[in-house]
Amino acid sequence: MNCKSVISAMVLAASVVSTQAVYAASTSVHTPVNAIYSNAKMVKFTLRNDSSAPLKVKVGDTEMTLQPGKPVDVKLATGQQIIAVETTATNQAGAVLATAIPGLDGATVSVR
């Protein structure tokens, strides 16, 4: 092998290694959870606890206690959920009570 062939082989090997490194770095891009909902349509509706006891729920990322008979206005991005935090007579902890969809906009959701 002559000197030009050796140099060409080294340049080719170096470009292959550097190309793989560039592409490998771009595969580890993470999207923040908030970015998923940034373009989502917001849904406004009212939650009402129709049971006789306070009900702990997680509305999107926020925990709150719904008092019996007291309506609470909520605003969630489409797809976010309302989840029971504690087990009650009618719901298990972790149960999805409602999911924000455009059809709920302006409605009242009663929970027991």
C-alpha positions in Angstrom: 0.0 0.0 0.0 1.2 3.4 -0.8 1.0 6.5 1.5 -2.0 7.9 -0.3 -4.0 4.7 0.1 -3.2 4.6 3.8 -4.3 8.2 4.3 -7.5 7.7 2.3 -8.3 4.6 4.4 -7.7 6.6 7.7 -9.9 9.5 6.5 -12.7 7.1 5.5 -12.5 5.3 8.9 -12.6 8.6 10.8 -15.6 9.9 8.8 -17.5 6.7 9.5 -16.8 6.9 13.2 -17.7 10.6 13.5 -20.9 10.0 11.4 -22.1 7.3 13.8 -21.4 9.5 16.8 -23.4 12.4 15.4 -26.4 10.2 14.7 -26.2 8.4 18.1 -26.4 11.7 20.0 -29.6 12.7 18.3 -31.5 9.6 19.3 -31.6 10.6 23.0 -33.8 13.7 22.6 -36.5 13.8 25.4 -39.8 15.7 25.1 -41.1 17.3 28.3 -44.5 16.1 29.4 -45.8 19.7 29.4 -44.9 20.0 25.7 -47.4 17.2 24.9 -50.3 19.3 26.1 -49.0 22.7 25.0 -51.1 22.6 21.7 -54.0 20.6 23.1 -57.5 22.1 23.2 -58.5 23.1 26.8 -61.7 21.7 28.1 -63.7 23.7 30.8 -66.3 21.8 32.8 -67.7 21.5 36.4 -67.1 18.6 38.8 -69.7 17.9 41.4 -69.4 15.4 44.2 -72.9 13.7 44.5 -71.9 11.4 47.4 -72.3 12.1 51.1 -68.6 12.2 51.9 -65.6 14.3 50.7 -63.9 12.8 47.7 -60.1 13.1 47.1 -59.3 13.3 43.4 -56.4 14.1 41.2 -57.4 16.6 38.5 -54.6 16.5 35.9 -51.5 17.0 38.1 -53.4 18.7 41.0 -54.9 16.8 44.0 -58.0 18.3 45.5 -60.9 17.3 47.8 -64.4 17.6 46.4 -66.9 18.4 49.2 -70.4 16.8 48.9 -72.7 18.8 46.7 -70.1 21.6 46.0 -69.4 22.2 42.3 -65.8 23.0 41.3 -64.9 24.5 37.9 -61.9 22.8 36.2 -59.9 23.4 33.0 -57.9 20.6 31.6 -56.1 19.8 28.3 -57.8 17.3 26.1 -56.8 13.8 27.2 -55.9 14.7 30.8 -57.8 12.6 33.5 -59.5 12.9 36.8 -58.5 10.0 39.0 -59.8 8.8 42.4 -57.0 9.1 45.0 -58.7 7.1 47.7 -61.0 4.1 47.7 -64.6 4.8 48.4 -67.8 2.8 48.4 -68.1 3.2 44.6 -64.6 3.9 43.3 -61.2 2.2 43.7 -58.1 4.3 44.3 -56.5 4.9 40.9 -59.8 4.6 39.0 -60.2 7.0 36.1 -63.4 9.0 36.9 -63.4 11.2 33.7 -61.2 12.1 30.8 -61.2 15.6 29.4 -62.7 15.5 25.9 -64.2 18.3 23.8 -67.7 16.9 24.4 -67.4 17.8 28.1 -66.8 21.5 27.4 -69.4 23.4 29.5 -70.9 20.3 31.1 -71.2 19.2 34.7 -69.7 15.9 35.7 -71.2 14.4 38.8 -69.0 11.9 40.7 -70.3 9.5 43.4 
